[in-house]
Amino acid sequence: MSEPTKLRSVVLRFLNSLIIYAVIILVWAGLAITVDNSAIVPTPMQVVRDFAQEFWYDPGLVFLGIKTPSYGLNICWTVLLAVLSWVIGGVSGLLVGLLSSRIQLLRNLSGPVFYVFGSVPALVVAPFMTIWFGHGAIVEICIVAFYCFVTVGMISLSAGLSYTRQNEEYAATLGLSNVRLFWFVTFRGTFPENLIAMRIALAMAIAVQITVELLGSQYGVGRIITIRASEGNVSAVIGMVLAMGIITLIFDSGCRRISTMMTVWRG
């Protein structure tokens, strides 16, 4: 694909996204005007204004005894824990999944874990984890990292099993050791699928992190949403949800760009 064609494709995708977001905002604004009750459906401008006023400091959160009395600090807390959990769980899931596709004993051990917990929502498992081990950053990281591990592990295992063995057999005839065969043939050959798995896991890590915080964390976006929802503050809840959605889209866009650059050899 030539450079002008690539640029035209990027511009068209951007314009399409812009049009979709504009339509959503217009429909939202029209609904807010129709309902005419900000306690039920606040306008987009009200949500933005309220979010901006409380981003750096919120006296209401201080009154409630919240140790991080600003939306910004709580967003940073959630994002940092989610990204850390994603790195830990994603990388370990990638390695275990690929190794399981080549080692039958490891596949027998990891397969049931991947497929059982891959079908169980975090909202089901998280309450048991918090009851058994309590609340705290370590517990939250363990829960989110585990689900990243399962998500990436399932996809990596499937990618490894579907990857043709002919390339490995040919490389083995050239004298490559098993370790070099794994890193330079199997890992590289399944790299695009593994990058997709990591992208999926990143979005899921943020979602699961917020879910865990909803169950009783002292910090984070989930904690703020719980408090504002109990107050009936719809504007604050929508603002936090939209903020995390935008952050997730930015992260996903960055991952997609990195994935494109790292797999340019595919053509």
N, C-alpha and C positions, 0 to 999 in steps of 0.2 A: 504494500500500500504506500503510495507516494505521500510526501509531506503535506501538500495542499489538501489531499483527500483526508488525511488524518486530522488536520486542523478543522476542515469542514465538518467532519464527524463529531469532533469534540464540541464545536460551537452549536451544532444541532442538538446534541444531548443536553447541553447547558440550557438552551432555549426551551426545550421540552420540559425540563425539570422546573424551570422558572415559571412556565405557564401553569403547570400542575399546582405548584405551591401558591401561585396567585389565585387560582380558582378556589383552592381550599380556604384561603384567607377570606375571600369574598363571600363564600358560602357561610363561613363561620360568622363574619360580621353581619350578614343578612339575618342569620338565625338569632344572633344576640339582639338585633333591633326588633325583630318580631316578638321575641319573648319579653323584652323590655324589663328584665330583672337580672341585675348583675350577680345576685347571689346564686342564680341558677346557671346562666350562660353569660359570663363576662365578655366584653368586647376584646378583640386582639390588642388594642391600644391599652386597655386597662390591665391586661395580663402583663404586657411589656413594662408598663409604668410601675406596677406593684413589684415585679421581679427586680427591676433596676433599683428601686428604693431600698429593698431589703437584701440586695446582693452583698454589700460590704458589712452592714451592721443592722440588726433587727432588735429593737428594744423589747419587743414582745417575747422573743426567744430568751432574752436575759431574764425577764420576769418569770418565765417558766423554768428557769434553772438550767437551761441548755448551755453546755460548756463551749460550744462552737456557735455563737449567736450571729451567724451570717450564712446566707445561701452559698456564697463562694467557697467558704471553708468546708462545708459539708459536701459540696460537689467534688472538690479536690480529694477529700477523704475517700469517697466512693470510687472515683476514677483510679486513684493510686492503688487501692486494694484490688480493684478489678483487674488492672493491668498486671500487677504483680502475680496475682493468682493465674491469670491467663498465660504468662510466661512459664510459670512452674508447671501447671497442668498441661498446657499445650505441648511444650517441648518433650516432657516425659511421655505423654500420650502418643506423640509422633514416633518416638523411638520404640516404645513397647509395641505399638501397632505394627510397625514395619518388621521388627524382629519376630513378632508372632506370626507374620506371614511366611517366615522362613524356618522357624523352629516350632515343631509340632507340640512339644511339651509346653512351651510358653503360650502357644495358642489355646491349648486345653485349659490353661489357668486363666488367661485374660479374656477369652471369648465370652464365657458366661457373665463376667463382670461388665463387659462392654454392652452386651445385648440386654441384660436384665436392667441395669441402671440407666441405660440409654432410653428405655421406654418408661421410666419412672420420673415424673416431674420433680424439680427441685423443691417445689412447694410441699411435696409429700415427705421428702427425706429431711429437709432443713429443720422442721419442728423437733424431730427426734434427736437430731444432732445438738440443737441448742438445749434441749432438756437434759441430755446425757452429759454434755461438756460445758454448758453455760454459754454466755455471750462473751464477745471479745474479738479483737482483730485476728488472732490466731485461728479461732474456730471458723470465722467467716472466710479466711483465706483457704482453709482446708476444704470447706464445702464447695466454694467456687472453683478451686483448683481441681477438685475431684471431678466435677462435671465437665470442665475443660478437658481433662484427661480422658474421660469416657467419650466425649464428642470427637476429639481429634483421633483417639485410638481406633474408634470404629471405622472412620474414613480411611485412615492410614492402613489398617488391616485389609480393608476392601481393595484399596489401591495396590497394595503389595501382592495380593492374591491374583488380581487381574493383570498385573504386569507380566509381559511375556518373559519366559525363562530363556529364550534363545539368546538374548543379549548377554545374560549372565553366563550361559554355557560357552559362548564365544569368548568372553573376557577371561573365563577360567582357563581356556586352552592357551591363553597368552601368558599364563603363570601368575595371575593375580591371586593374592591370599584372600581368605574369606573376609577379613576385615576390610581390605581395600575393595573387594568385590561389592561389599555392602554399601560402602560410602560412595564409591565412584560410579557404580552401575545402578543398584537398586534404589538408593536414596535419590540420586540425580534423576533417574527415570520416572520416579513417582513424585518429584518435587512440585510440579504444578498442582496436583491433587492435594498435596499436603498444605500448600499455601492457601488453597480454598478452605480446607479444614480449619486452618488457623484463623482465617477471616470470620468464619461462622462462629468459632469458639470465642472470639473477641466480643462480638455482639452479645453472645449468650452470657459471657462473664459479667458484663455490665448489668444485664437483666437479672441474673441470679443474685448478684451482689445487692441490688436494690431489694429483691425479694427477701433475702436474709435479713436485711436491715428493717424491713417492715415487721419482722417478728419480735423486735424488742431491742435493737441496737441502740447505743447511746449516741452514736454519731452517724452521719451520712444522709444521703438523699432520702432513703426509705424512712428514716426517723422523722425528717421534716414533713414528708408527705403524711405520715401517720398523725402527727400533731395537727397539721393544717386541716386534714380531713375530719378529725374529731371536732374542730372548731367550725366546720362548714365553710371553710375558706376555699372555694372552688378556684378562684383566680390563682392562688399560690400553688395549688396542686397541679393545675394545668401548666403553669410556668415552669415548675420543676420537671414535669414530664417532657415538655417541649425542649428544655435545656439539655436533658440527658439524651433525647432523641437526636438533637443537632450534634452533640459531642460524638455519639455513636456513628452518625453519618460521616463526620469528619475523619474519624479513625478508620472507618471502612474505606473511604476514598483514598486515604493514605496507604492502607494495605493493598488496595487494588493497584495503585500506581507502582508500589514497590514490587508487587507480583508481576506486573507487566514488564518492568525493567529486568527482573531476575530471570524471566522466562522468554526473553527476546529471541533466544536461540530456537524456539519452537516455530517462529515465523508467524 
